[in-house]
Amino acid sequence: MEVKPEVLEAVKKAAPEGRISCPVARKIAEEQGESPLMVGTACNQLKIKIKGCELGCFK
């Protein structure tokens, strides 16, 4: 899955310490008009951990 540069940039900006919370990741997906899976893929590519995810939205 190819991730748009805008999504990668939004994830990088939201996770300066290499971690991002599930609610923040879901908000990025909504703001970017993308699926949570796309944001999860961006996090994987950037080696950013999603913390506190209880819904299993991110893989």
Phi, psi and omega in degrees: 000128179271130182260133179294143179304327180296323179290316178302316181295318179297319179293315178302315182296323183279348185229061182297338181259010178083014178221150179216144180277157179302313179300323179292318179298319179293324178294319177299315179301315180295313181297326182273354182069032182240167178280157174302328178299321178296317178293321176298320177295319177299316179298317179299315181297325182269001182060040179256131181273139173261122183252151175070028180271117181252348186265347182074026181287332187249136181233000000 
